[in-house]
Every structure is written in structure tokens, then in C-alpha cells.
Amino acid sequence: MREKAFGTHDIARICHVTPPTVGRWIEEGLLPSFTTGGGHRRVWDEDLLVFLRAHNIPVPPELVAEGPPRVLVVDDEPRLRQMILRILKKAYPAAEFHEAENGFDAGKMISELIPTLVILDLRLPGVDGLKVCESVKNDDRLKQVRILTMTGFDVERSREETREAGADGFVAKPFKPDVFLDEVRRLLPVPAASKVA
């Protein structure tokens, strides 16, 4: 849900550029905007977030989504899905979790849920994980979705292919829970309030 709009001066501060540069981005169609009744250009928070992530600009705290993260685990092996969910639920007790067992369902759920993070197996029935990853990363509406891919097949080649497809991280199967969790935390930091002192 769109909740906050940013002006060109706010965006310039966030991106460390001048307001005219932000104006040019808007005019060139790089940054979707609307005009207020008073004639001022504004950009919705979710559109700004997509822009920042697409251009590797650090996301400021005021743009970090409030509320629990939404995580989708995609794997055709039920036992592995359950193991991953156990690990994640312990680390992220407030998160919202969803599951998919094939690439077709995964694509549909990602489009509907717009999750914060997708844990994506590459070898899936139907549409494979690599195609799912490419599809998500080529959709402007979904660019903020983080994707952690995983496979036990041809690990080095798979790691390179998923990097080229836009994946944000990769884990080789079988993995140790702590190694897996370290990679998840890199993409989805644990909120300070959830950390155990």
C-alpha cells in the first residue's frame, strides 16, 4: 500500500544528487511521479524503493518497509521446505511465511504477495527456478524482491547463472543451517527488536 510521497528535494538528499538531477530522472521516465494540486512533483515510496534498488543506491531507514517481512520458500522437496521454514521461523518469529513446490505456483505467488525474500530452488518441476528468477528481476513491479537461489547440481555454473539472472544470493545444497542463515540475514536483516541480547 502506498503511504508516503517524497518530493524532489527529499529524493536528492537520499540519492546524494541535486534536485534538478531528480527532475531529469522524472522527465526521462526513470522515476514514476505525480503532481500535487499545487504543482509539486512527488514520488510514492514504493516507486522510489524500486528505483533505489535498481540503481544500487542504499535504502534509507525511512523507506524500509514497516511490518513483518514476507518470505516465500520454493522447493519441490517437502522435507527440505519444512527444514528451511523451521530455521527461518526461529530467526524471524514475526515474519509471514508462504510455500510453493513448483515454478509456476512460485511465479504466481510472487506476483500476488510481492514477498520481501524468496528462497528459490533452481531445479523445479514445470518452470525452473532460473526462469522464475529472470522473470521477477525483469518485472519493474517486483524489483525490490530479494531472491536467494539454491541447488546441489553443478554448483559453480549454477552460482554464475543465477548471478547473471539477477539473484541476490546463492547457497549450495546440502547446506549447514548456520551457513544458510548467514546468507539469509545478509539479504533480510533481523530487526533490532528481534535480536536476542
C-alpha positions in Angstrom: 0.0 0.0 0.0 1.3 3.5 -0.9 1.6 5.5 2.2 4.2 8.2 1.8 5.2 10.5 -1.1 8.6 12.1 -1.5 9.5 15.5 -3.0 12.4 16.1 -5.3 14.5 17.7 -2.5 13.9 14.6 -0.3 14.9 12.3 -3.1 18.0 14.4 -3.9 19.1 14.1 -0.3 18.6 10.4 -0.2 20.5 9.8 -3.5 23.2 12.5 -2.9 22.4 14.4 -6.0 20.9 17.8 -6.8 17.1 18.4 -7.2 17.5 19.2 -10.9 19.0 15.7 -11.4 15.9 14.1 -9.7 13.8 16.3 -12.0 15.6 14.9 -15.0 15.1 11.3 -13.8 11.4 12.1 -13.6 11.2 13.7 -17.0 13.1 10.8 -18.6 10.6 8.4 -17.1 13.2 6.7 -14.9 11.3 7.6 -11.7 7.5 7.5 -11.8 5.8 10.6 -10.3 2.6 12.5 -9.9 1.9 16.2 -9.5 0.1 17.7 -6.5 -2.7 20.2 -6.7 -0.1 22.9 -6.0 2.1 21.8 -9.0 4.8 19.9 -7.0 6.2 16.6 -8.2 6.0 13.7 -5.8 7.2 10.1 -5.9 5.5 7.3 -4.0 7.6 5.4 -1.5 7.3 2.1 -3.3 8.3 3.6 -6.6 11.3 5.3 -5.0 12.3 2.0 -3.3 12.3 0.2 -6.7 14.4 2.9 -8.3 17.0 2.9 -5.4 17.4 -0.9 -5.6 17.5 -1.0 -9.4 20.4 1.6 -9.3 22.2 0.1 -6.2 21.6 3.2 -4.1 21.5 2.5 -0.4 17.9 2.4 1.0 17.5 4.8 3.9 15.7 3.7 7.1 12.6 5.8 6.3 12.0 3.6 3.3 12.4 0.3 4.9 9.0 -1.4 5.0 7.3 -1.4 8.3 5.6 -4.6 9.5 6.8 -8.2 9.3 8.9 -9.4 6.3 7.1 -11.8 3.9 9.1 -14.9 2.9 8.3 -17.4 0.2 10.1 -20.8 0.3 10.1 -22.6 -3.1 11.3 -26.2 -3.3 9.7 -29.4 -4.6 11.1 -31.4 -1.6 8.6 -31.1 1.3 11.1 -32.2 3.9 13.6 -29.6 2.8 10.9 -26.9 2.8 9.9 -27.8 6.3 13.6 -27.7 7.5 14.1 -24.3 5.9 10.9 -23.0 7.5 11.9 -24.2 10.9 15.3 -22.4 10.6 13.6 -19.2 9.4 10.7 -19.2 11.9 13.3 -19.4 14.8 15.3 -16.5 13.4 12.3 -14.4 12.2 9.4 -15.2 14.6 7.3 -12.2 13.4 7.7 -13.0 9.7 4.9 -14.2 7.4 5.8 -17.4 5.6 4.5 -19.0 2.4 5.4 -22.1 0.4 5.4 -23.2 -3.2 6.5 -26.5 -4.7 6.9 -25.7 -8.4 8.0 -22.8 -10.6 4.5 -22.0 -11.9 3.0 -21.6 -8.4 6.1 -19.6 -7.3 5.7 -17.1 -10.1 2.0 -16.6 -9.4 2.6 -16.2 -5.6 5.5 -13.8 -6.1 3.3 -11.6 -8.3 0.4 -11.7 -5.8 2.3 -11.5 -2.5 5.3 -9.4 -3.5 7.4 -11.0 -0.8 10.4 -9.4 0.9 12.5 -12.5 0.2 12.2 -15.7 -2.0 14.2 -18.8 -1.1 14.3 -20.4 -4.6 15.4 -23.9 -5.6 16.7 -23.9 -9.2 15.5 -27.5 -10.1 11.8 -27.3 -10.0 9.0 -29.1 -11.9 7.5 -27.1 -14.7 9.1 -23.6 -14.9 12.7 -23.9 -13.4 14.0 -21.6 -10.8 16.3 -19.7 -13.1 13.4 -18.7 -15.3 11.4 -17.6 -12.2 14.4 -15.5 -11.1 14.8 -13.8 -14.5 11.1 -13.2 -14.7 11.0 -11.5 -11.3 14.1 -9.4 -11.9 12.7 -8.2 -15.3 9.4 -7.0 -13.7 9.7 -3.4 -12.5 6.9 -4.0 -10.0 9.0 -6.8 -8.4 12.5 -5.4 -8.5 12.6 -4.9 -4.7 12.0 -8.7 -4.1 15.2 -10.3 -2.9 16.0 -13.8 -4.2 18.2 -16.4 -2.6 18.8 -19.3 -5.0 19.9 -22.8 -4.0 20.9 -26.1 -5.7 23.1 -29.1 -5.4 23.7 -29.5 -9.1 26.7 -28.1 -11.0 27.2 -25.6 -8.2 29.7 -23.2 -9.7 27.9 -23.0 -13.0 24.6 -22.5 -11.2 26.1 -19.8 -9.0 27.2 -17.9 -12.1 23.9 -18.4 -14.0 21.8 -17.1 -11.1 24.1 -14.1 -10.6 23.6 -13.2 -14.3 19.8 -13.7 -13.8 19.8 -11.1 -11.1 19.7 -13.3 -8.0 20.8 -11.6 -4.8 22.4 -14.6 -3.2 23.2 -18.3 -3.7 23.6 -21.3 -1.4 24.9 -24.8 -2.4 22.9 -27.8 -1.2 23.3 -29.6 1.1 24.0 -26.6 3.4 24.6 -26.2 7.1 21.8 -24.3 8.8 24.2 -21.6 10.1 25.7 -21.0 6.6 22.2 -20.8 5.1 21.0 -18.4 7.8 24.1 -16.2 7.4 23.2 -15.7 3.7 19.5 -15.1 4.6 20.5 -12.4 7.2 22.6 -10.7 4.6 19.5 -10.2 2.4 17.0 -9.9 5.2 18.5 -8.3 8.4 16.9 -9.3 11.7 15.1 -6.2 13.2 17.0 -4.9 16.2 13.9 -5.6 18.4 14.0 -9.3 17.5 17.7 -9.8 18.3 18.5 -11.6 21.5 20.9 -9.7 23.7 
